[in-house]
């Protein structure tokens, strides 16, 4: 399946979440990722995210779609992923 | 059509973008919005966003899908929109 993932976590946990998500998905912008992922890998990502997150204050939102073609992406302004390699 | 919109703008422009997006979409979390929107309203939103944004540094990403049912949302951790009324 194809997913978009967005996290909103406390400053201290941003680095860990970024690193985790990049192991599973493609980074688009700040806290936004997208990519094709299996059900098993997605479960793994959620479990690992919960280990990092403070579930009282942090959130991690997942939008799933069965086919990538059902989602059309448009970027207005700067495409951030071009600086991906510098992070 | 149904869209997810995420902005990443300089701190000074966050308030304006938040206010703009909330006129068109439902706020989910920080800089993330979703909602049903017409093609005409979406064009209007993009034009108004460009007026706020510094297109050299800021970005505004839109994911469109023709039908909301093609997207399934899941929130891990805290559902932020519950504090929507306090902003």
Backbone of each chain as nested JSON, in Angstrom:
{
  "chains": [
    {"id": "A", "residues": [
      {"number": 1, "name": "UNK", "atoms": {"N": [0.84, -1.205, 0.0], "CA": [0.0, 0.0, 0.0], "C": [0.871, 1.249, 0.0]}},
      {"number": 2, "name": "UNK", "atoms": {"N": [0.267, 2.383, -0.312], "CA": [1.011, 3.634, -0.397], "C": [0.572, 4.524, 0.766]}},
      {"number": 3, "name": "UNK", "atoms": {"N": [1.521, 5.116, 1.47], "CA": [1.119, 5.953, 2.599], "C": [1.792, 7.326, 2.605]}},
      {"number": 4, "name": "UNK", "atoms": {"N": [1.114, 8.232, 3.28], "CA": [1.689, 9.533, 3.619], "C": [1.735, 9.519, 5.142]}},
      {"number": 5, "name": "UNK", "atoms": {"N": [2.86, 9.884, 5.71], "CA": [2.996, 9.891, 7.161], "C": [3.463, 11.274, 7.606]}},
      {"number": 6, "name": "UNK", "atoms": {"N": [2.849, 11.772, 8.654], "CA": [3.21, 13.084, 9.191], "C": [3.338, 12.958, 10.703]}},
      {"number": 7, "name": "UNK", "atoms": {"N": [4.466, 13.383, 11.24], "CA": [4.559, 13.325, 12.697], "C": [4.592, 14.731, 13.279]}},
      {"number": 8, "name": "UNK", "atoms": {"N": [4.17, 14.821, 14.501], "CA": [4.206, 16.07, 15.252], "C": [4.633, 15.677, 16.657]}},
      {"number": 9, "name": "UNK", "atoms": {"N": [5.928, 15.798, 16.916], "CA": [6.471, 15.33, 18.198], "C": [7.283, 16.441, 18.855]}},
      {"number": 10, "name": "UNK", "atoms": {"N": [7.502, 16.291, 20.147], "CA": [8.303, 17.274, 20.874], "C": [9.693, 17.406, 20.254]}},
      {"number": 11, "name": "UNK", "atoms": {"N": [10.251, 18.6, 20.355], "CA": [11.545, 18.929, 19.739], "C": [12.625, 17.873, 19.999]}},
      {"number": 12, "name": "UNK", "atoms": {"N": [12.66, 17.367, 21.223], "CA": [13.691, 16.388, 21.602], "C": [13.603, 15.088, 20.813]}},
      {"number": 13, "name": "UNK", "atoms": {"N": [12.394, 14.793, 20.311], "CA": [12.181, 13.507, 19.632], "C": [12.163, 13.625, 18.106]}},
      {"number": 14, "name": "UNK", "atoms": {"N": [12.296, 14.847, 17.603], "CA": [12.234, 15.066, 16.156], "C": [13.316, 14.274, 15.405]}},
      {"number": 15, "name": "UNK", "atoms": {"N": [14.534, 14.351, 15.894], "CA": [15.65, 13.683, 15.218], "C": [15.441, 12.177, 15.111]}},
      {"number": 16, "name": "UNK", "atoms": {"N": [14.976, 11.582, 16.207], "CA": [14.741, 10.134, 16.215], "C": [13.617, 9.734, 15.27]}},
      {"number": 17, "name": "UNK", "atoms": {"N": [12.556, 10.539, 15.257], "CA": [11.423, 10.218, 14.375], "C": [11.828, 10.36, 12.905]}},
      {"number": 18, "name": "UNK", "atoms": {"N": [12.594, 11.398, 12.618], "CA": [13.064, 11.617, 11.247], "C": [13.886, 10.413, 10.789]}},
      {"number": 19, "name": "UNK", "atoms": {"N": [14.812, 10.016, 11.636], "CA": [15.693, 8.892, 11.31], "C": [14.876, 7.594, 11.117]}},
      {"number": 20, "name": "UNK", "atoms": {"N": [13.932, 7.381, 12.001], "CA": [13.085, 6.183, 11.902], "C": [12.29, 6.182, 10.597]}},
      {"number": 21, "name": "UNK", "atoms": {"N": [11.591, 7.272, 10.336], "CA": [10.717, 7.321, 9.16], "C": [11.501, 7.17, 7.861]}},
      {"number": 22, "name": "UNK", "atoms": {"N": [12.711, 7.706, 7.856], "CA": [13.515, 7.601, 6.637], "C": [13.98, 6.181, 6.359]}},
      {"number": 23, "name": "UNK", "atoms": {"N": [13.892, 5.324, 7.36], "CA": [14.225, 3.92, 7.112], "C": [13.117, 3.195, 6.352]}},
      {"number": 24, "name": "UNK", "atoms": {"N": [11.917, 3.773, 6.385], "CA": [10.77, 3.1, 5.779], "C": [10.173, 3.846, 4.59]}},
      {"number": 25, "name": "UNK", "atoms": {"N": [10.344, 5.179, 4.577], "CA": [9.622, 6.002, 3.605], "C": [10.522, 7.062, 2.99]}},
      {"number": 26, "name": "UNK", "atoms": {"N": [9.996, 7.746, 1.997], "CA": [10.74, 8.843, 1.374], "C": [10.347, 10.157, 2.023]}},
      {"number": 27, "name": "UNK", "atoms": {"N": [11.339, 10.931, 2.352], "CA": [11.11, 12.201, 3.013], "C": [10.652, 13.239, 1.986]}},
      {"number": 28, "name": "UNK", "atoms": {"N": [9.591, 13.955, 2.269], "CA": [9.131, 15.0, 1.351], "C": [9.483, 16.376, 1.884]}},
      {"number": 29, "name": "UNK", "atoms": {"N": [9.166, 16.605, 3.138], "CA": [9.247, 17.948, 3.687], "C": [9.174, 17.831, 5.199]}},
      {"number": 30, "name": "UNK", "atoms": {"N": [10.008, 18.574, 5.887], "CA": [9.997, 18.561, 7.362], "C": [9.571, 17.232, 7.976]}},
      {"number": 31, "name": "UNK", "atoms": {"N": [8.342, 17.164, 8.427], "CA": [7.863, 15.977, 9.126], "C": [6.939, 15.141, 8.246]}},
      {"number": 32, "name": "UNK", "atoms": {"N": [7.048, 15.288, 6.934], "CA": [6.146, 14.594, 6.007], "C": [6.907, 13.588, 5.139]}},
      {"number": 33, "name": "UNK", "atoms": {"N": [6.362, 12.384, 5.07], "CA": [6.974, 11.299, 4.318], "C": [5.943, 10.612, 3.458]}},
      {"number": 34, "name": "UNK", "atoms": {"N": [6.404, 9.926, 2.412], "CA": [5.482, 9.136, 1.605], "C": [6.204, 7.903, 1.116]}},
      {"number": 35, "name": "UNK", "atoms": {"N": [5.446, 6.913, 0.713], "CA": [6.096, 5.751, 0.131], "C": [5.233, 4.516, 0.126]}},
      {"number": 36, "name": "UNK", "atoms": {"N": [5.693, 3.553, -0.652], "CA": [5.07, 2.243, -0.741], "C": [5.577, 1.439, 0.454]}},
      {"number": 37, "name": "UNK", "atoms": {"N": [4.681, 0.782, 1.142], "CA": [5.105, 0.022, 2.325], "C": [4.179, -1.182, 2.502]}},
      {"number": 38, "name": "UNK", "atoms": {"N": [4.722, -2.273, 2.997], "CA": [3.885, -3.452, 3.234], "C": [3.172, -3.301, 4.575]}},
      {"number": 39, "name": "UNK", "atoms": {"N": [2.127, -4.091, 4.757], "CA": [1.368, -4.071, 6.012], "C": [2.297, -4.402, 7.197]}},
      {"number": 40, "name": "UNK", "atoms": {"N": [3.159, -5.369, 6.998], "CA": [4.07, -5.811, 8.054], "C": [5.068, -4.701, 8.424]}},
      {"number": 41, "name": "UNK", "atoms": {"N": [5.637, -4.084, 7.408], "CA": [6.599, -3.006, 7.647], "C": [5.915, -1.809, 8.306]}},
      {"number": 42, "name": "UNK", "atoms": {"N": [4.679, -1.539, 7.92], "CA": [3.948, -0.419, 8.515], "C": [3.687, -0.683, 10.0]}},
      {"number": 43, "name": "UNK", "atoms": {"N": [3.341, -1.921, 10.325], "CA": [3.13, -2.271, 11.737], "C": [4.424, -2.066, 12.532]}},
      {"number": 44, "name": "UNK", "atoms": {"N": [5.513, -2.469, 11.924], "CA": [6.828, -2.329, 12.554], "C": [7.143, -0.841, 12.785]}},
      {"number": 45, "name": "UNK", "atoms": {"N": [6.883, -0.043, 11.754], "CA": [7.116, 1.407, 11.869], "C": [6.28, 2.007, 13.007]}},
      {"number": 46, "name": "UNK", "atoms": {"N": [5.013, 1.595, 13.094], "CA": [4.143, 2.135, 14.153], "C": [4.644, 1.742, 15.543]}},
      {"number": 47, "name": "UNK", "atoms": {"N": [5.057, 0.495, 15.672], "CA": [5.561, 0.032, 16.973], "C": [6.81, 0.818, 17.365]}},
      {"number": 48, "name": "UNK", "atoms": {"N": [7.713, 0.989, 16.408], "CA": [8.954, 1.712, 16.696], "C": [8.681, 3.195, 16.955]}},
      {"number": 49, "name": "UNK", "atoms": {"N": [7.688, 3.75, 16.262], "CA": [7.338, 5.157, 16.483], "C": [6.8, 5.342, 17.904]}},
      {"number": 50, "name": "UNK", "atoms": {"N": [5.972, 4.39, 18.327], "CA": [5.401, 4.481, 19.682], "C": [6.482, 4.417, 20.761]}},
      {"number": 51, "name": "UNK", "atoms": {"N": [7.563, 3.705, 20.47], "CA": [8.664, 3.62, 21.43], "C": [9.355, 4.983, 21.598]}},
      {"number": 52, "name": "UNK", "atoms": {"N": [9.344, 5.759, 20.517], "CA": [9.98, 7.085, 20.548], "C": [9.03, 8.137, 21.113]}},
      {"number": 53, "name": "UNK", "atoms": {"N": [7.769, 8.048, 20.712], "CA": [6.795, 9.086, 21.033], "C": [6.366, 9.14, 22.493]}},
      {"number": 54, "name": "UNK", "atoms": {"N": [5.956, 10.34, 22.883], "CA": [5.228, 10.51, 24.131], "C": [3.77, 10.568, 23.679]}},
      {"number": 55, "name": "UNK", "atoms": {"N": [3.047, 9.476, 23.88], "CA": [1.699, 9.391, 23.312], "C": [0.682, 10.371, 23.919]}},
      {"number": 56, "name": "UNK", "atoms": {"N": [1.071, 10.991, 25.019], "CA": [0.2, 12.004, 25.632], "C": [0.234, 13.31, 24.833]}},
      {"number": 57, "name": "UNK", "atoms": {"N": [1.367, 13.584, 24.224], "CA": [1.539, 14.882, 23.567], "C": [1.858, 14.794, 22.075]}},
      {"number": 58, "name": "UNK", "atoms": {"N": [2.458, 13.69, 21.656], "CA": [2.902, 13.577, 20.265], "C": [1.858, 12.877, 19.405]}},
      {"number": 59, "name": "UNK", "atoms": {"N": [1.938, 13.129, 18.108], "CA": [1.074, 12.364, 17.223], "C": [1.778, 11.997, 15.929]}},
      {"number": 60, "name": "UNK", "atoms": {"N": [1.248, 10.966, 15.325], "CA": [1.816, 10.408, 14.096], "C": [0.607, 10.023, 13.248]}},
      {"number": 61, "name": "UNK", "atoms": {"N": [0.432, 10.73, 12.138], "CA": [-0.752, 10.51, 11.318], "C": [-0.383, 9.777, 10.04]}},
      {"number": 62, "name": "UNK", "atoms": {"N": [-1.17, 8.774, 9.732], "CA": [-0.93, 7.97, 8.532], "C": [-2.145, 8.031, 7.627]}},
      {"number": 63, "name": "UNK", "atoms": {"N": [-1.911, 8.331, 6.368], "CA": [-2.973, 8.263, 5.36], "C": [-2.58, 7.123, 4.434]}},
      {"number": 64, "name": "UNK", "atoms": {"N": [-3.462, 6.168, 4.278], "CA": [-3.136, 5.038, 3.418], "C": [-4.019, 5.052, 2.191]}},
      {"number": 65, "name": "UNK", "atoms": {"N": [-3.462, 4.588, 1.093], "CA": [-4.275, 4.391, -0.084], "C": [-3.759, 3.114, -0.736]}},
      {"number": 66, "name": "UNK", "atoms": {"N": [-4.66, 2.377, -1.384], "CA": [-4.219, 1.096, -1.914], "C": [-3.303, 1.265, -3.122]}},
      {"number": 67, "name": "UNK", "atoms": {"N": [-3.555, 2.335, -3.884], "CA": [-2.751, 2.533, -5.081], "C": [-2.214, 3.956, -5.145]}},
      {"number": 68, "name": "UNK", "atoms": {"N": [-0.955, 4.064, -5.441], "CA": [-0.315, 5.375, -5.51], "C": [-1.012, 6.278, -6.52]}},
      {"number": 69, "name": "UNK", "atoms": {"N": [-1.503, 5.688, -7.605], "CA": [-2.137, 6.492, -8.666], "C": [-3.406, 7.199, -8.182]}},
      {"number": 70, "name": "UNK", "atoms": {"N": [-3.956, 6.759, -7.067], "CA": [-5.148, 7.406, -6.529], "C": [-4.817, 8.727, -5.836]}},
      {"number": 71, "name": "UNK", "atoms": {"N": [-3.542, 8.968, -5.643], "CA": [-3.099, 10.195, -4.98], "C": [-2.254, 10.996, -5.952]}},
      {"number": 72, "name": "UNK", "atoms": {"N": [-2.571, 12.254, -6.076], "CA": [-1.785, 13.1, -6.97], "C": [-1.125, 14.158, -6.098]}},
      {"number": 73, "name": "UNK", "atoms": {"N": [0.174, 14.291, -6.24], "CA": [0.894, 15.237, -5.394], "C": [1.266, 16.493, -6.173]}},
      {"number": 74, "name": "UNK", "atoms": {"N": [1.122, 17.618, -5.537], "CA": [1.541, 18.871, -6.155], "C": [2.294, 19.682, -5.113]}},
      {"number": 75, "name": "UNK", "atoms": {"N": [3.417, 20.255, -5.502], "CA": [4.176, 21.083, -4.569], "C": [4.162, 22.524, -5.074]}},
      {"number": 76, "name": "UNK", "atoms": {"N": [3.705, 23.435, -4.243], "CA": [3.73, 24.865, -4.535], "C": [4.953, 25.402, -3.783]}},
      {"number": 77, "name": "UNK", "atoms": {"N": [5.792, 26.156, -4.465], "CA": [6.992, 26.689, -3.81], "C": [8.15, 25.729, -3.911]}},
      {"number": 78, "name": "UNK", "atoms": {"N": [8.917, 25.681, -2.87], "CA": [10.17, 24.922, -2.886], "C": [9.959, 23.432, -2.64]}},
      {"number": 79, "name": "UNK", "atoms": {"N": [10.59, 22.608, -3.48], "CA": [10.59, 21.149, -3.253], "C": [11.694, 20.864, -2.254]}},
      {"number": 80, "name": "UNK", "atoms": {"N": [11.325, 20.497, -1.04], "CA": [12.325, 20.317, 0.0], "C": [13.207, 19.093, -0.149]}},
      {"number": 81, "name": "UNK", "atoms": {"N": [12.704, 18.056, -0.806], "CA": [13.484, 16.821, -0.756], "C": [14.808, 16.934, -1.509]}},
      {"number": 82, "name": "UNK", "atoms": {"N": [14.98, 18.018, -2.252], "CA": [16.247, 18.211, -2.947], "C": [17.412, 18.39, -1.973]}},
      {"number": 83, "name": "UNK", "atoms": {"N": [17.116, 18.793, -0.736], "CA": [18.201, 18.971, 0.24], "C": [18.331, 17.752, 1.155]}},
      {"number": 84, "name": "UNK", "atoms": {"N": [17.601, 16.719, 0.804], "CA": [17.577, 15.489, 1.581], "C": [18.978, 15.004, 1.951]}},
      {"number": 85, "name": "UNK", "atoms": {"N": [19.882, 15.053, 1.004], "CA": [21.222, 14.522, 1.237], "C": [22.049, 15.31, 2.241]}},
      {"number": 86, "name": "UNK", "atoms": {"N": [21.641, 16.511, 2.516], "CA": [22.418, 17.334, 3.44], "C": [22.058, 17.101, 4.893]}},
      {"number": 87, "name": "UNK", "atoms": {"N": [20.963, 16.421, 5.115], "CA": [20.538, 16.223, 6.509], "C": [21.245, 15.036, 7.163]}}
    ]},
    {"id": "B", "residues": [
      {"number": 1, "name": "UNK", "atoms": {"N": [-13.235, 17.17, -4.945], "CA": [-12.112, 16.271, -4.66], "C": [-11.7, 16.412, -3.201]}},
      {"number": 2, "name": "UNK", "atoms": {"N": [-10.932, 15.441, -2.723], "CA": [-10.526, 15.423, -1.327], "C": [-9.022, 15.673, -1.274]}},
      {"number": 3, "name": "UNK", "atoms": {"N": [-8.599, 16.582, -0.42], "CA": [-7.158, 16.848, -0.374], "C": [-6.581, 16.808, 1.043]}},
      {"number": 4, "name": "UNK", "atoms": {"N": [-5.279, 16.562, 1.064], "CA": [-4.48, 16.728, 2.283], "C": [-3.495, 17.835, 1.918]}},
      {"number": 5, "name": "UNK", "atoms": {"N": [-3.366, 18.815, 2.758], "CA": [-2.457, 19.916, 2.489], "C": [-1.494, 20.061, 3.663]}},
      {"number": 6, "name": "UNK", "atoms": {"N": [-0.228, 20.264, 3.346], "CA": [0.798, 20.432, 4.382], "C": [1.658, 21.621, 3.996]}},
      {"number": 7, "name": "UNK", "atoms": {"N": [1.813, 22.567, 4.896], "CA": [2.705, 23.667, 4.555], "C": [3.949, 23.643, 5.427]}},
      {"number": 8, "name": "UNK", "atoms": {"N": [5.0, 24.203, 4.887], "CA": [6.264, 24.335, 5.616], "C": [6.762, 25.735, 5.259]}},
      {"number": 9, "name": "UNK", "atoms": {"N": [6.474, 26.673, 6.136], "CA": [6.801, 28.075, 5.842], "C": [7.6, 28.688, 6.994]}},
      {"number": 10, "name": "UNK", "atoms": {"N": [8.258, 29.786, 6.708], "CA": [9.029, 30.471, 7.741], "C": [8.13, 30.866, 8.912]}},
      {"number": 11, "name": "UNK", "atoms": {"N": [8.71, 30.883, 10.091], "CA": [7.98, 31.152, 11.329], "C": [7.04, 32.356, 11.245]}},
      {"number": 12, "name": "UNK", "atoms": {"N": [7.509, 33.41, 10.608], "CA": [6.72, 34.653, 10.505], "C": [5.428, 34.475, 9.721]}},
      {"number": 13, "name": "UNK", "atoms": {"N": [5.409, 33.462, 8.845], "CA": [4.249, 33.278, 7.974], "C": [3.31, 32.155, 8.428]}},
      {"number": 14, "name": "UNK", "atoms": {"N": [3.693, 31.467, 9.499], "CA": [2.898, 30.336, 9.977], "C": [1.462, 30.742, 10.324]}},
      {"number": 15, "name": "UNK", "atoms": {"N": [1.33, 31.827, 11.057], "CA": [0.002, 32.277, 11.491], "C": [-0.918, 32.569, 10.319]}},
      {"number": 16, "name": "UNK", "atoms": {"N": [-0.371, 33.246, 9.319], "CA": [-1.178, 33.585, 8.139], "C": [-1.587, 32.35, 7.35]}},
      {"number": 17, "name": "UNK", "atoms": {"N": [-0.659, 31.412, 7.225], "CA": [-0.974, 30.187, 6.467], "C": [-2.021, 29.349, 7.211]}},
      {"number": 18, "name": "UNK", "atoms": {"N": [-1.882, 29.288, 8.516], "CA": [-2.844, 28.538, 9.328], "C": [-4.24, 29.119, 9.143]}},
      {"number": 19, "name": "UNK", "atoms": {"N": [-4.321, 30.439, 9.244], "CA": [-5.596, 31.138, 9.12], "C": [-6.201, 30.926, 7.72]}},
      {"number": 20, "name": "UNK", "atoms": {"N": [-5.347, 31.018, 6.714], "CA": [-5.813, 30.818, 5.337], "C": [-6.353, 29.403, 5.134]}},
      {"number": 21, "name": "UNK", "atoms": {"N": [-5.548, 28.422, 5.516], "CA": [-5.944, 27.029, 5.273], "C": [-7.223, 26.656, 6.01]}},
      {"number": 22, "name": "UNK", "atoms": {"N": [-7.388, 27.221, 7.193], "CA": [-8.602, 26.903, 7.963], "C": [-9.866, 27.471, 7.341]}},
      {"number": 23, "name": "UNK", "atoms": {"N": [-9.698, 28.408, 6.418], "CA": [-10.877, 28.913, 5.708], "C": [-11.368, 27.919, 4.651]}},
      {"number": 24, "name": "UNK", "atoms": {"N": [-10.495, 26.987, 4.267], "CA": [-10.828, 26.063, 3.181], "C": [-10.903, 24.602, 3.606]}},
      {"number": 25, "name": "UNK", "atoms": {"N": [-10.156, 24.264, 4.676], "CA": [-9.981, 22.851, 5.021], "C": [-10.11, 22.633, 6.523]}},
      {"number": 26, "name": "UNK", "atoms": {"N": [-10.116, 21.376, 6.905], "CA": [-10.149, 21.034, 8.331], "C": [-8.743, 20.816, 8.841]}},
      {"number": 27, "name": "UNK", "atoms": {"N": [-8.449, 21.403, 9.954], "CA": [-7.125, 21.291, 10.545], "C": [-6.98, 19.943, 11.222]}},
      {"number": 28, "name": "UNK", "atoms": {"N": [-5.886, 19.248, 10.968], "CA": [-5.65, 17.958, 11.636], "C": [-4.581, 18.09, 12.704]}},
      {"number": 29, "name": "UNK", "atoms": {"N": [-3.469, 18.723, 12.323], "CA": [-2.308, 18.714, 13.209], "C": [-1.346, 19.779, 12.695]}},
      {"number": 30, "name": "UNK", "atoms": {"N": [-0.782, 20.539, 13.584], "CA": [0.2, 21.557, 13.187], "C": [-0.04, 22.173, 11.818]}},
      {"number": 31, "name": "UNK", "atoms": {"N": [0.706, 21.728, 10.846], "CA": [0.635, 22.316, 9.513], "C": [-0.09, 21.402, 8.53]}},
      {"number": 32, "name": "UNK", "atoms": {"N": [-0.919, 20.5, 9.05], "CA": [-1.587, 19.515, 8.197], "C": [-3.104, 19.699, 8.209]}},
      {"number": 33, "name": "UNK", "atoms": {"N": [-3.678, 19.725, 7.019], "CA": [-5.114, 19.944, 6.842], "C": [-5.679, 18.911, 5.894]}},
      {"number": 34, "name": "UNK", "atoms": {"N": [-6.987, 18.694, 5.963], "CA": [-7.635, 17.809, 5.002], "C": [-9.028, 18.316, 4.737]}},
      {"number": 35, "name": "UNK", "atoms": {"N": [-9.589, 17.904, 3.632], "CA": [-10.969, 18.267, 3.381], "C": [-11.387, 18.142, 1.941]}},
      {"number": 36, "name": "UNK", "atoms": {"N": [-12.697, 18.186, 1.757], "CA": [-13.324, 18.177, 0.446], "C": [-13.246, 19.605, -0.072]}},
      {"number": 37, "name": "UNK", "atoms": {"N": [-12.826, 19.774, -1.309], "CA": [-12.69, 21.114, -1.866], "C": [-12.941, 21.058, -3.372]}},
      {"number": 38, "name": "UNK", "atoms": {"N": [-13.52, 22.111, -3.915], "CA": [-13.76, 22.148, -5.364], "C": [-12.48, 22.596, -6.066]}},
      {"number": 39, "name": "UNK", "atoms": {"N": [-12.418, 22.326, -7.347], "CA": [-11.259, 22.738, -8.155], "C": [-11.074, 24.258, -8.07]}},
      {"number": 40, "name": "UNK", "atoms": {"N": [-12.158, 24.993, -8.138], "CA": [-12.115, 26.458, -8.113], "C": [-11.596, 26.971, -6.76]}},
      {"number": 41, "name": "UNK", "atoms": {"N": [-12.107, 26.398, -5.7], "CA": [-11.669, 26.804, -4.354], "C": [-10.206, 26.438, -4.13]}},
      {"number": 42, "name": "UNK", "atoms": {"N": [-9.794, 25.32, -4.669], "CA": [-8.402, 24.906, -4.509], "C": [-7.469, 25.881, -5.237]}},
      {"number": 43, "name": "UNK", "atoms": {"N": [-7.877, 26.298, -6.427], "CA": [-7.062, 27.282, -7.167], "C": [-6.956, 28.578, -6.371]}},
      {"number": 44, "name": "UNK", "atoms": {"N": [-8.063, 28.975, -5.792], "CA": [-8.109, 30.197, -4.979], "C": [-7.158, 30.054, -3.782]}},
      {"number": 45, "name": "UNK", "atoms": {"N": [-7.221, 28.902, -3.124], "CA": [-6.35, 28.641, -1.977], "C": [-4.879, 28.726, -2.39]}},
      {"number": 46, "name": "UNK", "atoms": {"N": [-4.547, 28.143, -3.535], "CA": [-3.152, 28.161, -3.999], "C": [-2.672, 29.584, -4.304]}},
      {"number": 47, "name": "UNK", "atoms": {"N": [-3.539, 30.359, -4.94], "CA": [-3.183, 31.753, -5.261], "C": [-2.96, 32.55, -3.98]}},
      {"number": 48, "name": "UNK", "atoms": {"N": [-3.855, 32.373, -3.03], "CA": [-3.724, 33.106, -1.769], "C": [-2.51, 32.63, -0.966]}},
      {"number": 49, "name": "UNK", "atoms": {"N": [-2.216, 31.331, -1.05], "CA": [-1.041, 30.809, -0.343], "C": [0.233, 31.418, -0.935]}},
      {"number": 50, "name": "UNK", "atoms": {"N": [0.267, 31.503, -2.249], "CA": [1.461, 32.073, -2.909], "C": [1.683, 33.522, -2.51]}},
      {"number": 51, "name": "UNK", "atoms": {"N": [0.591, 34.227, -2.234], "CA": [0.724, 35.619, -1.799], "C": [1.397, 35.715, -0.424]}},
      {"number": 52, "name": "UNK", "atoms": {"N": [1.167, 34.701, 0.403], "CA": [1.756, 34.684, 1.747], "C": [3.188, 34.142, 1.716]}},
      {"number": 53, "name": "UNK", "atoms": {"N": [3.385, 33.091, 0.937], "CA": [4.651, 32.363, 0.938], "C": [5.827, 33.108, 0.319]}},
      {"number": 54, "name": "UNK", "atoms": {"N": [7.008, 32.743, 0.792], "CA": [8.239, 33.113, 0.113], "C": [8.58, 31.855, -0.7]}},
      {"number": 55, "name": "UNK", "atoms": {"N": [8.335, 31.904, -1.992], "CA": [8.454, 30.682, -2.794], "C": [9.889, 30.152, -2.936]}},
      {"number": 56, "name": "UNK", "atoms": {"N": [10.847, 30.956, -2.505], "CA": [12.245, 30.503, -2.528], "C": [12.516, 29.524, -1.379]}},
      {"number": 57, "name": "UNK", "atoms": {"N": [11.811, 29.728, -0.283], "CA": [12.124, 28.936, 0.909], "C": [10.948, 28.111, 1.433]}},
      {"number": 58, "name": "UNK", "atoms": {"N": [9.734, 28.565, 1.153], "CA": [8.556, 27.902, 1.726], "C": [7.976, 26.878, 0.757]}},
      {"number": 59, "name": "UNK", "atoms": {"N": [7.254, 25.92, 1.306], "CA": [6.553, 25.012, 0.41], "C": [5.174, 24.66, 0.951]}},
      {"number": 60, "name": "UNK", "atoms": {"N": [4.334, 24.251, 0.027], "CA": [2.942, 23.916, 0.327], "C": [2.65, 22.685, -0.531]}},
      {"number": 61, "name": "UNK", "atoms": {"N": [2.431, 21.565, 0.125], "CA": [2.242, 20.314, -0.608], "C": [0.784, 19.884, -0.546]}},
      {"number": 62, "name": "UNK", "atoms": {"N": [0.274, 19.51, -1.703], "CA": [-1.118, 19.084, -1.803], "C": [-1.181, 17.661, -2.336]}},
      {"number": 63, "name": "UNK", "atoms": {"N": [-1.93, 16.816, -1.65], "CA": [-2.185, 15.468, -2.149], "C": [-3.671, 15.445, -2.457]}},
      {"number": 64, "name": "UNK", "atoms": {"N": [-4.006, 15.111, -3.687], "CA": [-5.425, 15.076, -4.058], "C": [-5.857, 13.656, -4.327]}},
      {"number": 65, "name": "UNK", "atoms": {"N": [-7.09, 13.386, -4.009], "CA": [-7.671, 12.109, -4.382], "C": [-9.113, 12.388, -4.776]}},
      {"number": 66, "name": "UNK", "atoms": {"N": [-9.599, 11.621, -5.744], "CA": [-10.943, 11.939, -6.205], "C": [-12.013, 11.587, -5.188]}},
      {"number": 67, "name": "UNK", "atoms": {"N": [-11.737, 10.539, -4.424], "CA": [-12.743, 10.128, -3.457], "C": [-12.129, 9.93, -2.082]}},
      {"number": 68, "name": "UNK", "atoms": {"N": [-12.788, 10.491, -1.086], "CA": [-12.275, 10.399, 0.277], "C": [-12.09, 8.949, 0.71]}},
      {"number": 69, "name": "UNK", "atoms": {"N": [-12.966, 8.068, 0.225], "CA": [-12.898, 6.658, 0.645], "C": [-11.617, 5.959, 0.193]}},
      {"number": 70, "name": "UNK", "atoms": {"N": [-10.901, 6.572, -0.746], "CA": [-9.633, 5.997, -1.211], "C": [-8.501, 6.267, -0.225]}},
      {"number": 71, "name": "UNK", "atoms": {"N": [-8.776, 7.108, 0.733], "CA": [-7.762, 7.441, 1.735], "C": [-8.265, 7.022, 3.104]}},
      {"number": 72, "name": "UNK", "atoms": {"N": [-7.422, 6.33, 3.817], "CA": [-7.807, 5.902, 5.159], "C": [-6.849, 6.575, 6.134]}},
      {"number": 73, "name": "UNK", "atoms": {"N": [-7.387, 7.254, 7.13], "CA": [-6.546, 7.982, 8.066], "C": [-6.424, 7.246, 9.386]}},
      {"number": 74, "name": "UNK", "atoms": {"N": [-5.258, 7.23, 9.925], "CA": [-5.047, 6.625, 11.244], "C": [-4.161, 7.566, 12.048]}},
      {"number": 75, "name": "UNK", "atoms": {"N": [-4.524, 7.805, 13.296], "CA": [-3.699, 8.657, 14.147], "C": [-3.133, 7.82, 15.293]}},
      {"number": 76, "name": "UNK", "atoms": {"N": [-1.812, 7.825, 15.399], "CA": [-1.132, 7.156, 16.508], "C": [-0.806, 8.271, 17.499]}},
      {"number": 77, "name": "UNK", "atoms": {"N": [-1.121, 8.068, 18.769], "CA": [-0.846, 9.108, 19.769], "C": [-2.005, 10.083, 19.877]}},
      {"number": 78, "name": "UNK", "atoms": {"N": [-1.662, 11.307, 20.078], "CA": [-2.652, 12.324, 20.391], "C": [-3.333, 12.887, 19.148]}},
      {"number": 79, "name": "UNK", "atoms": {"N": [-4.651, 12.963, 19.185], "CA": [-5.407, 13.593, 18.092], "C": [-5.404, 15.089, 18.364]}},
      {"number": 80, "name": "UNK", "atoms": {"N": [-4.66, 15.838, 17.578], "CA": [-4.496, 17.252, 17.843], "C": [-5.716, 18.124, 17.596]}},
      {"number": 81, "name": "UNK", "atoms": {"N": [-6.579, 17.7, 16.695], "CA": [-7.64, 18.625, 16.317], "C": [-8.629, 18.882, 17.46]}},
      {"number": 82, "name": "UNK", "atoms": {"N": [-8.497, 18.095, 18.534], "CA": [-9.358, 18.34, 19.681], "C": [-9.078, 19.699, 20.332]}},
      {"number": 83, "name": "UNK", "atoms": {"N": [-7.87, 20.238, 20.093], "CA": [-7.566, 21.533, 20.705], "C": [-7.786, 22.679, 19.703]}},
      {"number": 84, "name": "UNK", "atoms": {"N": [-8.4, 22.315, 18.58], "CA": [-8.648, 23.265, 17.5], "C": [-9.277, 24.567, 17.991]}},
      {"number": 85, "name": "UNK", "atoms": {"N": [-10.236, 24.427, 18.88], "CA": [-10.969, 25.61, 19.337], "C": [-10.153, 26.575, 20.182]}},
      {"number": 86, "name": "UNK", "atoms": {"N": [-9.024, 26.105, 20.674], "CA": [-8.228, 26.961, 21.54], "C": [-7.254, 27.863, 20.78]}},
      {"number": 87, "name": "UNK", "atoms": {"N": [-7.113, 27.594, 19.489], "CA": [-6.146, 28.407, 18.722], "C": [-6.765, 29.709, 18.224]}}
    ]}
  ]
}
